[in-house]
Amino acid sequence: MLEQGAAVTATATALLNAGLQRSRWLALGLVLITAALLVVGVMVGSTGFESLRRLYTDPIAQQIIWEIRMPRTLGAWLAGALLALAGAVAQGLFRNPLADPYLLGSASGAALGAALAMVLAGSTGMGMAWIERLGMTGMAFMGAAVAVMLTLLLAQGVQNTLRLLLAGVVVGVVLGALRDVLELGYPDILQSMKAFGLGSTAFVGWAACALMAGVWALCVMVAWMLSRVLDGLTLGEATANSLGLPLAPMRMGLIAVMALATGAAVAQTGLIAFVGLAAPHLVRSICHVGQGRSLWLSTMMGGVLLLAADVLARGLIAPQELPVGVLTALVGGSYLLWLMHRRNQDAGRGRGW
């Protein structure tokens, strides 16, 4: 028995060391890919790829790079990192590999806030004053925050995971219907809301980058400090309780991280699907590590995915531009179908996820 126990311990230690080694190589690879994509991102414009020589010698091109392409490229990485962080938290918190950042109705709330901002901006002087104080970003973020609060009130807290998920779905549907009512009553905002729903990084500037960078730094640190509860939940609710973790306040903190990260990204880029779902899956398929490391790797992976999608969206049909949300929906939807197919195969073999 002692020999068997020692063999099991040795095997577990070897697997842990292998996972840590893979995570280091993955982090290094993601950093290098990010650096390469940042360089490529400033080279892609309305005419497709441009030479570095022209970019360094043409003053107008340099101004375009500094004022448009650089903040857009950095903003794409930050938005992807925020969505992936929210997705990793959601999947760990709800113990559901198909959970995404929009579970608690935050996306519908942000879209409703953006629609309300457009209505106020075009109606009264009071509306213009509010827009000057809050802006589209502030209104969208407030909508996301209100949606999460409504979900928590409807679910009566964070203790019951299933009730929380159902409340998020209900709140998302109701707020989506309210947004549709606004669009029907004010048809002049239909085009803008359509662009918001498709998702785009075209209007991200330096101020938006600074906001998303600050939110990302705060959220990733808080999520990392609370990653113990995610590690405990992977072993089950009873095990997490037996570890003596204060589950209710830690869950509330993780939900706040998920809502803040999602709201900040959606407010700046609109609705971009599947990045938060796919990034944690890709990390888990490459290496198996604790939730703390997984959160860092997932947020880096999400940044790489959205930045790569943004570069492709700009260059595929230049001089026209494909909304990046459409591209991520096509690619991410295909990935989700593959995941579901694999799940059915694994279920047939009795392995599950």
ABEGO torsion letter per residue (X at the ends): XAAAAAAAAAAAAAAAAAAAAAAAAAAAAAAAAAAAAAAAAAABBAAEBBBAAAAAABAAAAAAAAAAAAAAAAAAAAAAAAAAAAAAAAAAAAGBAABBAAAAGAAAAAAAAAAAAAAAAAABAAAAAAAAAAEAAAAAAAAAAAAAAAAAAAAGEAABAAAAAAAAAAAAAAAAAAAAAAAAABAAAAAAAAAAAAEBAAABBAAAAAAAAAAAAAAAAAAAAAAAAAAAAAAEAAAAAAAGBBAAAAAAAAAAAAAAAAAAAAAAAEBBBGAAAAAAAAAAAABBBBAAAAAAAAAAAAAAAAAAAAAAAAAAAOABBBBAAAAAAAAAAAAAAAAAAAAAAAAAAGAEX
